[in-house]
């Protein structure tokens, strides 16, 4: 703890920052234009110290480690005390996966510095949000089968979009000139910049109230406390122990017959923990590659989940964790590797890391989850006055764990995203939802079963291009400690016609008005011997319709690599 700041002041400022993050989040989603922001809430808002270190984690957890990479790049490009350095009133923008560390090209970040009255930089406010369309080869930009990042949209390295309090309209025109949905993107950009600037203004008020030195010392103390707490939790694990795990992604979406291996080896010792991803496959041709910022998100999410939910992430924890990557691998890709489908890779990597960590702390073990995924529909015309770009997050299911069943029909791990309600989908887009329910017998059986798959059946009311990005149709979520696998994910196009097709992998489909398609997520794996499941729990599953009594199709296992 910093000697110049007392514990009460530190706690007051911690809660001030936490409340500010919530306020930024609330104002952004209330003023967003797209359903991506208003309904799915695919964004994050944060406050950072002057070095870009995160103080309080946002609900969208996998964005948390990105900001340090982005601000580090900004400070290197625009060093302080130089004519072109970061200035009061600046706002920076980037969506670059490699130069800015962003998850994928569709995620756009805005960062605003905070200066005290003496002209010293004390903090940053930031935000990251998915944009409806930033160009690229397909409407919506998030291609299921891109082979290089240039296919995924316009690339914006970290640059100013506001200069010393003055907006730079040419930068905005350049971005919007590359979008198929300029009005929608403009509205979301303006809302995001406003939320970011509001965060910076609120931090400036805290500087004036408490003093810049007190604020900076409190940030340092909060970061150090997180590192100390994580170090103490790691010290309770058996020192010198090592555990490894690996899992398979269905494919990269381009070379569909070849699965992709993700692997980790974890070593505990000397008050820290090391994660080595060097045995993962080489970077892929398709858009399933990860940058280290995404791997970091998976690592810290899993580590906190394993060691205890009372731990709160911030960038101070980086001092206690070591990461090792091999170059040009799926977990450490290099340009111009495509990255659009990063999230389903994140979720598979979480399965792998949690499996390895379960050997250190079995009481916190959990079976594989399903894979939350994305659906986009580019309508030929759309409803009058509405966007022609429909983008949805499709929920899935958690695996069972020690003492609890898995949750059903929810975004899994990392994101805390929301499923768009049927009423919004049908009101704003020319489609009809014919079915939306849980899938009986889709949960992996076990002493504690996994969550159930969710499915939606869509009927198109006009011609459209449908892009579906998903995983775990070939290698479904595995059970743990004797539990059975969950049901596999499915995507069926032209449902009920002679041309009906069950897609083997992520893809793009041109469909006609009147045609239907089915989206079904994967079910969670079961935990423990199914014969030990409580009789009352079985009766409840039957009464709720979760179990039909019919045998489920045998699921593939992760050792069936071809």
C-alpha positions in Angstrom: 0.0 0.0 0.0 1.3 3.5 -0.9 2.4 5.2 2.3 0.9 8.5 1.4 -2.7 7.3 1.1 -4.7 5.8 3.9 -6.7 2.6 3.5 -10.1 4.4 3.7 -9.2 6.8 0.9 -8.1 4.0 -1.3 -11.3 2.1 -0.7 -13.4 5.2 -1.4 -11.5 5.8 -4.7 -11.8 2.1 -5.7 -15.6 2.4 -5.3 -15.7 5.7 -7.1 -13.9 4.2 -10.1 -16.2 1.1 -10.0 -19.3 3.3 -10.0 -17.9 5.4 -12.8 -17.3 2.4 -14.9 -20.9 1.4 -14.4 -22.1 4.9 -15.2 -20.1 4.9 -18.5 -21.6 1.5 -19.3 -25.1 2.6 -18.6 -24.9 5.8 -20.7 -23.4 4.0 -23.6 -25.9 1.2 -23.9 -28.8 3.7 -23.4 -27.5 5.9 -26.2 -26.3 3.2 -28.6 -27.9 3.0 -32.0 -27.4 -0.7 -33.0 -28.9 -3.8 -31.4 -25.2 -4.9 -30.8 -25.0 -2.1 -28.2 -28.6 -1.8 -27.1 -29.4 -5.5 -26.7 -26.3 -7.6 -26.8 -24.2 -5.0 -25.0 -21.1 -6.0 -26.9 -18.8 -3.3 -25.4 -16.8 -2.3 -22.4 -15.9 1.0 -20.6 -12.9 1.4 -18.3 -10.7 3.7 -16.3 -6.9 3.2 -16.6 -3.9 4.7 -14.8 -1.4 6.9 -16.7 0.5 3.8 -18.0 -2.7 2.2 -19.3 -3.1 -0.3 -16.5 -6.7 -1.3 -15.8 -8.0 -0.4 -12.3 -11.5 -2.1 -12.3 -12.5 -4.9 -14.7 -15.6 -4.2 -16.9 -18.4 -6.7 -17.3 -17.1 -7.6 -20.7 -14.1 -9.4 -19.2 -12.2 -10.4 -22.3 -11.7 -6.8 -23.2 -9.9 -6.2 -19.9 -6.3 -7.0 -20.9 -6.6 -5.2 -24.3 -6.3 -1.6 -23.0 -2.8 -1.9 -21.7 -1.6 -3.0 -25.1 -3.5 -0.2 -26.8 -2.4 2.6 -24.5 1.2 1.3 -24.6 1.1 1.7 -28.3 -0.4 5.2 -28.1 2.2 6.4 -25.6 5.0 5.0 -27.9 3.6 6.8 -30.9 2.7 10.0 -29.1 5.3 10.3 -26.3 4.7 12.9 -23.6 6.7 16.1 -23.6 7.0 16.1 -27.4 5.3 18.4 -29.9 3.0 15.6 -31.1 2.6 14.0 -27.7 -0.7 13.1 -25.9 -2.5 16.4 -25.0 -5.6 17.3 -22.9 -8.7 16.9 -25.0 -7.3 14.2 -27.2 -9.3 11.1 -28.1 -7.6 8.2 -29.9 -9.2 5.5 -32.0 -8.1 2.1 -33.2 -9.5 -1.2 -34.3 -6.2 -2.9 -35.3 -5.7 -6.4 -33.9 -1.9 -6.3 -34.2 -0.9 -2.6 -33.7 -3.6 -1.9 -31.1 -4.2 -5.4 -29.6 -7.9 -5.3 -30.4 -9.9 -8.6 -30.5 -10.8 -8.3 -34.1 -11.3 -5.5 -36.7 -15.0 -5.0 -35.9 -14.1 -3.9 -32.3 -13.3 -0.2 -32.2 -11.6 1.4 -29.2 -11.6 5.0 -28.1 -9.2 6.3 -25.4 -9.1 9.8 -23.8 -6.3 11.0 -21.5 -6.9 12.8 -18.2 -4.6 15.6 -17.1 -4.5 17.5 -13.8 -4.5 21.3 -13.5 -0.7 21.3 -13.6 -0.6 19.6 -17.0 0.5 16.2 -15.8 -1.2 13.1 -17.2 -2.8 11.0 -14.4 -5.1 8.5 -16.1 -7.1 7.4 -19.2 -10.7 6.6 -19.9 -11.4 4.0 -22.6 -14.0 2.0 -24.3 -14.2 -0.8 -26.9 -17.4 -1.7 -28.9 -18.3 -3.9 -31.8 -19.4 -2.0 -34.9 -22.1 -3.0 -37.3 -19.9 -2.9 -40.4 -16.3 -1.6 -41.0 -16.0 -2.8 -44.5 -14.3 -6.0 -45.7 -15.4 -8.7 -48.0 -18.8 -9.4 -46.4 -21.6 -7.3 -45.0 -21.1 -7.0 -41.2 -17.3 -7.5 -41.7 -17.0 -10.6 -39.5 -16.3 -13.2 -42.2 -16.5 -16.8 -41.4 -13.8 -17.7 -43.9 -11.5 -14.7 -44.3 -7.9 -15.7 -44.9 -6.2 -12.4 -44.1 -7.1 -9.4 -41.9 -7.6 -7.2 -45.0 -10.7 -9.2 -45.7 -12.2 -8.2 -42.4 -12.5 -4.4 -42.8 -10.7 -1.1 -42.8 -7.7 -1.2 -40.4 -7.2 1.8 -38.2 -3.9 2.0 -36.3 -3.9 4.1 -33.1 -4.5 7.7 -34.3 -6.2 10.8 -33.0 -9.9 11.4 -33.8 -10.1 14.4 -31.4 -7.1 16.8 -31.2 -6.8 18.9 -28.1 -10.6 19.2 -27.7 -11.3 19.6 -31.4 -12.9 16.7 -33.4 -11.2 15.7 -36.6 -14.1 15.0 -39.0 -11.9 13.7 -41.8 -11.0 10.7 -39.7 -14.7 10.0 -39.1 -15.4 10.4 -42.8 -12.7 7.9 -43.6 -14.1 5.3 -41.2 -17.7 5.8 -42.4 -16.7 5.8 -46.0 -15.6 2.2 -45.5 -18.9 1.1 -43.9 -22.0 -0.3 -45.4 -23.9 1.0 -42.4 -22.5 4.5 -42.0 -25.5 6.0 -40.1 -25.5 3.1 -37.6 -21.8 3.2 -37.1 -21.8 7.0 -36.7 -24.4 6.8 -34.0 -22.6 4.2 -32.1 -19.2 6.0 -32.5 -20.6 9.3 -31.2 -22.3 7.5 -28.2 -19.0 5.7 -27.5 -16.9 8.8 -27.7 -19.3 10.7 -25.4 -19.2 7.9 -22.8 -15.4 7.9 -23.0 -15.1 11.7 -22.6 -17.6 11.6 -19.7 -15.3 9.1 -18.0 -12.3 11.3 -18.5 -14.2 14.3 -17.1 -15.3 12.5 -14.0 -11.8 11.4 -13.3 -10.7 15.0 -13.6 -13.2 15.9 -10.9 -11.7 13.2 -8.7 -8.3 14.8 -9.2 -9.6 18.2 -8.2 -11.3 16.7 -5.1 -8.7 14.3 -3.8 -5.5 15.6 -5.5 -3.7 14.0 -8.5 -1.0 12.6 -6.3 -3.5 10.9 -4.0 -5.4 9.5 -7.0 -2.2 8.1 -8.6 -1.0 6.6 -5.3 -4.5 5.0 -4.8 -4.3 3.4 -8.2 -0.9 2.0 -7.4 -2.1 0.6 -4.2 -5.2 -1.0 -5.8 -2.9 -2.6 -8.4 -0.5 -3.9 -5.8 -3.3 -5.3 -3.6 -4.6 -7.3 -6.6 -1.1 -8.7 -7.2 -0.7 -9.6 -3.5 -4.0 -11.3 -3.3 -3.4 -13.4 -6.4 0.1 -14.3 -5.1 -1.4 -15.4 -1.8 -3.9 -17.6 -3.5 -1.3 -19.2 -5.7 0.9 -19.9 -2.7 -1.9 -22.3 -1.5 -1.4 -24.5 -4.5 1.2 -27.3 -4.5 4.5 -25.8 -5.5 6.5 -27.3 -8.3 3.5 -29.0 -9.8 2.8 -29.1 -13.5 -0.3 -29.9 -15.5 -1.1 -30.0 -19.2 -4.2 -30.1 -21.3 -5.2 -29.8 -24.9 -8.4 -29.6 -26.9 -9.5 -29.3 -30.5 -11.3 -26.6 -32.4 -13.6 -28.0 -35.1 -11.7 -26.2 -37.9 -10.5 -22.8 -39.0 -13.5 -22.4 -41.3 -11.4 -22.6 -44.4 -9.6 -26.0 -44.2 -12.7 -27.6 -42.7 -11.4 -31.1 -42.6 -8.5 -30.2 -40.3 -9.1 -29.5 -36.6 -7.0 -27.0 -34.7 -5.1 -27.9 -31.5 -5.0 -25.6 -28.5 -2.6 -26.7 -25.7 -1.3 -25.4 -22.4 1.2 -26.4 -19.7 0.8 -24.8 -16.3 3.6 -24.7 -13.7 3.3 -23.4 -10.1 6.3 -22.1 -8.1 7.9 -19.2 -6.3 4.7 -17.5 -5.7 3.8 -17.2 -9.4 2.2 -19.4 -12.1 3.5 -19.9 -15.6 1.3 -20.7 -18.7 3.1 -22.1 -21.7 1.1 -22.3 -25.0 4.0 -23.3 -27.3 2.5 -26.7 -28.2 -0.6 -25.1 -29.8 -0.9 -25.5 -33.6 0.6 -23.1 -36.1 -1.5 -20.1 -37.0 -4.4 -21.0 -39.2 -5.4 -19.9 -42.7 -8.9 -19.1 -41.5 -10.0 -16.4 -39.1 -9.5 -18.3 -35.8 -6.2 -16.8 -34.8 -5.6 -15.1 -31.4 -3.4 -12.3 -30.3 -1.7 -12.5 -26.8 -4.2 -10.0 -25.3 -7.0 -12.5 -25.9 -5.0 -15.4 -24.4 -4.3 -13.2 -21.4 -8.0 -12.7 -20.9 -8.6 -16.4 -20.9 -5.7 -17.0 -18.5 -6.9 -14.5 -15.9 -10.5 -15.5 -16.2 -9.7 -19.1 -15.6 -7.2 -18.4 -12.8 -9.7 -16.3 -10.9 -12.4 -18.9 -11.5 -10.2 -21.6 -10.2 -8.7 -19.9 -7.2 -11.8 -18.1 -6.0 -14.4 -15.6 -7.2 -13.5 -13.0 -4.5 -10.4 -12.2 -6.5 -10.9 -9.0 -8.6 -8.9 -8.6 -11.8 -6.8 -5.6 -12.6 -3.5 -5.2 -14.4 -1.5 -5.6 -11.1 -2.0 -9.3 -11.5 0.3 -9.4 -14.4 3.2 -9.3 -12.0 2.3 -12.8 -10.8 1.7 -14.6 -14.1 4.1 -15.5 -16.8 3.0 -16.4 -20.3 5.1 -18.2 -23.0 4.2 -18.4 -26.7 5.8 -19.8 -29.7 5.8 -17.4 -32.7 3.3 -17.8 -35.5 1.0 -20.1 -33.6 -2.8 -20.0 -33.1 -2.3 -18.3 -29.7 0.3 -15.8 -31.0 -0.5 -15.0 -34.6 1.3 -12.6 -36.8 0.0 -10.3 -39.6 -1.8 -10.7 -41.9 -3.5 -13.7 -40.2 -7.3 -13.2 -40.0 -8.9 -13.0 -36.5 -12.7 -12.5 -37.0 -13.7 -15.7 -35.2 -11.5 -15.1 -32.1 -14.3 -15.6 -29.6 -15.1 -19.2 -30.2 -11.3 -19.9 -30.0 -11.3 -18.0 -26.6 -14.0 -20.3 -25.3 -12.3 -23.4 -26.4 -9.0 -22.2 -24.9 -10.9 -21.5 -21.6 -12.0 -25.2 -21.6 -8.4 -26.3 -22.1 -7.0 -24.0 -19.3 -9.7 -24.9 -16.9 -9.1 -28.6 -17.5 -5.4 -28.1 -16.7 -6.2 -26.0 -13.6 -8.6 -28.6 -12.3 -5.6 -30.8 -11.4 -4.4 -28.1 -9.0 -7.8 -27.4 -7.4 -10.4 -30.2 -8.1 -13.1 -28.6 -5.9 -13.4 -25.7 -8.4 -13.3 -27.9 -11.5 -16.0 -27.5 -14.2 -16.8 -29.6 -17.4 -16.5 -28.0 -20.8 -19.1 -25.4 -21.7 -20.8 -24.9 -25.0 -19.6 -22.1 -27.3 -21.5 -18.8 -27.4 -21.3 -17.7 -31.0 -22.4 -15.1 -33.6 -25.1 -14.8 -36.3 -25.3 -12.0 -38.8 -27.9 -11.4 -41.5 -27.5 -8.8 -44.2 -31.0 -8.0 -45.5 -31.5 -6.9 -49.1 -33.8 -4.0 -48.0 -34.7 -4.4 -44.3 -37.7 -2.8 -42.6 -38.4 0.9 -43.3 -36.3 3.1 -41.1 -34.3 0.2 -39.6 -30.8 -1.1 -40.3 -30.3 -3.8 -42.9 -27.6 -5.5 -40.7 -28.8 -7.9 -38.0 -26.2 -9.2 -35.6 -26.9 -11.5 -32.7 -25.0 -13.3 -30.0 -26.2 -16.9 -29.7 -26.1 -18.2 -26.1 -25.0 -21.7 -25.2 -24.6 -23.6 -21.9 -22.2 -24.1 -19.0 -20.8 -27.5 -18.0 -21.6 -29.1 -14.7 -19.2 -28.6 -11.8 -18.6 -29.9 -8.3 -22.0 -29.5 -6.5 -23.9 -27.7 -9.3 -25.5 -28.2 -12.7 -24.6 -26.1 -15.7 -26.6 -23.0 -16.6 -28.6 -23.2 -19.9 -29.2 -20.7 -22.7 -26.7 -18.1 -21.7 -23.5 -16.6 -23.0 -20.7 -18.7 -21.6 -17.5 -17.5 -19.9 -15.6 -14.2 -20.5 -18.3 -12.0 -22.1 -21.5 -11.5 -20.1 -23.3 -10.7 -23.3 -27.1 -10.8 -23.8 -29.3 -12.7 -26.2 -31.4 -10.4 -28.3 -35.1 -10.8 -27.5 -37.5 -12.2 -30.1 -39.6 -9.1 -29.9 -36.7 -6.8 -30.9 -35.6 -9.2 -33.7 -39.0 -9.3 -35.3 -39.8 -5.7 -34.8 -36.6 -4.4 -36.4 -35.8 -7.0 -39.1 -37.8 -8.9 -41.8 -37.7 -12.3 -40.1 -39.9 -14.5 -38.0 -38.8 -16.6 -35.2 -40.6 -19.9 -35.6 -39.1 -21.6 -32.5 -37.0 -20.7 -29.5 -36.6 -23.3 -26.8 -34.2 -25.6 -24.9 -33.2 -28.9 -26.5 -34.2 -32.0 -24.5 -31.4 -34.5 -23.8 -28.7 -32.0 -25.0 -27.1 -31.7 -21.5 -24.1 -33.9 -20.7 -25.2 -36.3 -18.1 -23.3 -36.6 -14.8 -23.8 -36.4 -11.0 -24.2 -32.8 -11.9 -25.4 -32.4 -15.5 -24.4 -29.7 -18.0 -26.7 -27.0 -19.2 -29.0 -27.5 -22.1 -28.6 -26.3 -25.7 -30.8 -23.5 -26.9 -32.2 -23.4 -30.5 -33.9 -20.8 -32.7 -35.6 -21.4 -36.0 -35.7 -18.4 -38.3 -37.9 -17.7 -41.3 -36.6 -15.1 -43.8 -39.2 -12.7 -45.0 -36.9 -11.3 -47.7 -33.6 -12.3 -49.4 -30.5 -12.1 -47.2 -26.9 -13.2 -46.7 -26.5 -15.2 -43.6 -23.2 -15.7 -41.9 -22.9 -18.2 -39.0 -19.8 -18.5 -36.9 -19.7 -21.4 -34.5 -17.7 -24.3 -33.0 -18.3 -27.6 -31.1 -20.3 -29.4 -33.8 -17.5 -31.9 -34.5 -15.9 -32.0 -31.0 -18.7 -31.4 -28.5 -18.2 -30.2 -24.9 -16.5 -32.9 -22.9 -17.6 -34.1 -19.5 -15.3 -34.3 -16.5 -14.7 -36.8 -13.7 -16.9 -39.4 -15.4 -19.5 -37.0 -16.8 -20.7 -37.4 -20.4 -20.3 -34.9 -23.3 -22.9 -32.3 -24.0 -24.9 -32.3 -27.3 -23.1 -30.8 -30.3 -24.0 -27.5 -31.9 -25.8 -27.5 -35.3 -26.6 -25.1 -38.1 -29.1 -26.2 -40.7 -30.0 -24.1 -43.7 -33.0 -24.3 -46.1 -34.8 -26.3 -43.4 -37.5 -28.6 -44.7 -36.6 -28.4 -48.4 -34.9 -30.7 -50.8 -31.8 -28.5 -50.5 -31.6 -28.8 -46.7 -28.0 -28.8 -45.5 -26.4 -29.2 -42.1 -23.3 -27.0 -42.2 -20.1 -28.7 -41.1 -18.4 -25.4 -40.1 -18.8 -21.7 -40.0 -19.9 -20.3 -43.3 -21.8 -17.7 -45.5 -25.1 -18.6 -47.2 -27.2 -16.7 -49.8 -30.9 -17.4 -48.9 -34.2 -16.5 -50.3 -37.4 -15.1 -48.8 -39.5 -17.9 -47.3 -36.5 -20.1 -46.5 -35.8 -21.2 -42.9 -32.7 -22.0 -40.9 -32.0 -23.6 -37.5 -29.4 -22.4 -35.0 -28.6 -24.8 -32.2 -25.9 -24.2 -29.6 -23.9 -26.9 -27.8 -24.9 -28.3 -24.5 -22.6 -28.3 -21.5 -20.6 -31.4 -20.4 -21.6 -33.3 -17.3 -19.5 -33.6 -14.1 -19.1 -36.9 -12.1 -20.6 -40.3 -12.5 -24.2 -40.1 -13.9 -25.2 -43.1 -11.7 -24.6 -40.9 -8.6 -27.1 -38.2 -9.6 -29.7 -37.4 -7.0 -33.1 -39.0 -7.7 -34.9 -35.8 -7.0 -32.8 -34.0 -9.5 -33.6 -36.6 -12.1 -37.3 -36.3 -11.4 -37.0 -32.5 -11.7 -35.2 -32.9 -15.1 -38.0 -35.1 -16.4 -40.8 -32.9 -15.1 -39.1 -29.8 -16.7 -38.7 -31.7 -20.0 -34.9 -31.5 -19.9 -34.8 -35.3 -20.3 -37.1 -37.3 -22.6 -35.9 -40.8 -21.8 -34.7 -41.3 -25.4 -31.0 -42.1 -25.9 -29.0 -39.3 -27.5 -26.7 -39.7 -30.5 -23.2 -40.7 -29.4 -21.0 -37.7 -29.2 -17.5 -37.5 -30.6 -14.5 -37.1 -28.2 -11.6 -34.8 -28.3 -9.2 -37.6 -29.0 -10.7 -38.3 -32.5 -8.5 -35.9 -34.3 -8.2 -36.7 -38.0 
